[in-house]
Amino acid sequence: MKDTALRIAGFKDSIFGVISRLARENNAVNLGQGFPDFDGPEWLKDIAYKKMQEGHNQYAPFHGTPSCRQEVSNYYKKFYNLNYNQESEVTITVGATEAIYLVITALINPGDEVVVLEPFYDSYVASIKMAGGIPKPVTMHAPDFTIDQKELEAAITSQTKLLILNNPHNPTGKVWSKEELQIVANVAIKNDLYVLSDEVYEFLVFDGVRHIPTATLEGMFERTITISSAGKTFGLTGWKIGWICANQKVTNACRLVHQYVTFAVSTPMQEAVAEGLKKLPDYLPGFVSLYKGKRDYFYEEMKKLGFEFAIPKGTYFMMVPIKKHTDLKDVDYAMKLIREKQVATVPPSAFYLKSTEGENFLRFCFAKKEETLQGAIKNLHR
Ligand SMILES: Cc1ncc(COP(=O)(O)O)c(C=O)c1O
């Protein structure tokens, strides 16, 4: 048989598949998988069911149902004072993952360079490679996961077209400050770059910290492509409703790809998400306090186990330094924890292309039921 396409050459099953299999074989508590092990809100599931009963079951308009696009546009206005025209600047996608693929496919030619800040969400680099682009990693340095402006500037060449930023940040739990975002904005403006701002954890911020969308920085609205996902905001990752907010030119380009990749997104789920977005002001305080409780519990317990690190201000991840506990690198230590303590985590070195800093950490996901977190802590004490 003839070979498969070159664009996927070098892709292999990720470390996460190996970890998940080992976790199952060893009956480990799984804090590796980056999603809740409990359901999202009943009221929203009821709305989705009602939308199906009301007959919202055929293909949606390909760029999203009017109500879903309208409510996305409304919340950007309400929360951030950003104006996106729902007709020409908002596109509904199959989760943020499709959004990432569309943006990169729509913008990147073979040979174009894309700056990715590492540790990165793994689909960025895969999408860049499928488009024939070249990922250019810039490291967010531990312990605060800050970027160095000089290193960022050094990564830019005449071939650089796009920079990808994730805020609040998976896997570190970092929420970017205005000053840090300004470094990215300055470099993007100076070099005429697009910025893909992945803000799927925009509402998961704690301790009074404010999430600042990249598009709100001066001079950044036109060049920023903002993506987000109802899966994270409502704790319903399986619904896979995401969106892209971008200027008309980029929106048109993304829609051209979207029409041939997925064509349209689940109609009843979009209709339900539209209702959910309307209720954000009532819903968010309970949502944030639920996850804050989990973060606080897990952080305190990890401290008792001797792990020392700053409490993350956003997302449902903790990037935990392991060097005090082992001489092993992250992958081997993750395997050891599964086999000897029955706790599964993610070794973050898979999220780096350049730096080896990821070898000194494990990523724990605390979006888990109380008993799951308690079980993990009990096992770690064994
Ligand atoms: C940073 C980041 N971006 C994008 C996604 C994908 O989101 P979705 O499930 O909506 O495709 C995730 C999911 O874990 C993520 O952590």
The ligand as an SDF file (V2000), in Angstrom:
LIG
                    3D

 16 16  0  0  0  0  0  0  0  0999 V2000
   -5.5250   25.5980   26.3260 C   0  0  0  0  0  0  0  0  0  0  0  0
   -6.5740   24.7940   25.6500 C   0  0  0  0  0  0  0  0  0  0  0  0
   -7.0060   25.1630   24.4310 N   0  0  0  0  0  0  0  0  0  0  0  0
   -7.9480   24.4710   23.7760 C   0  0  0  0  0  0  0  0  0  0  0  0
   -8.5210   23.3420   24.3240 C   0  0  0  0  0  0  0  0  0  0  0  0
   -9.5460   22.5900   23.5370 C   0  0  0  0  0  0  0  0  0  0  0  0
  -10.8220   22.9450   23.8920 O   0  0  0  0  0  0  0  0  0  0  0  0
  -12.1120   22.2020   23.2880 P   0  0  0  0  0  0  0  0  0  0  0  0
  -12.3830   21.0270   24.1650 O   0  0  0  0  0  0  0  0  0  0  0  0
  -13.1700   23.2340   23.3340 O   0  0  0  0  0  0  0  0  0  0  0  0
  -11.7790   21.7680   21.8970 O   0  0  0  0  0  0  0  0  0  0  0  0
   -8.1010   22.9140   25.5870 C   0  0  0  0  0  0  0  0  0  0  0  0
   -8.6640   21.6860   26.1900 C   0  0  0  0  0  0  0  0  0  0  0  0
   -8.1300   21.1100   27.0890 O   0  0  0  0  0  0  0  0  0  0  0  0
   -7.1090   23.6600   26.2680 C   0  0  0  0  0  0  0  0  0  0  0  0
   -6.6790   23.3060   27.4780 O   0  0  0  0  0  0  0  0  0  0  0  0
  1  2  1  0
  2  3  1  0
  2 15  2  0
  3  4  2  0
  4  5  1  0
  5  6  1  0
  5 12  2  0
  6  7  1  0
  7  8  1  0
  8  9  2  0
  8 10  1  0
  8 11  1  0
 12 13  1  0
 12 15  1  0
 13 14  2  0
 15 16  1  0
M  END
$$$$
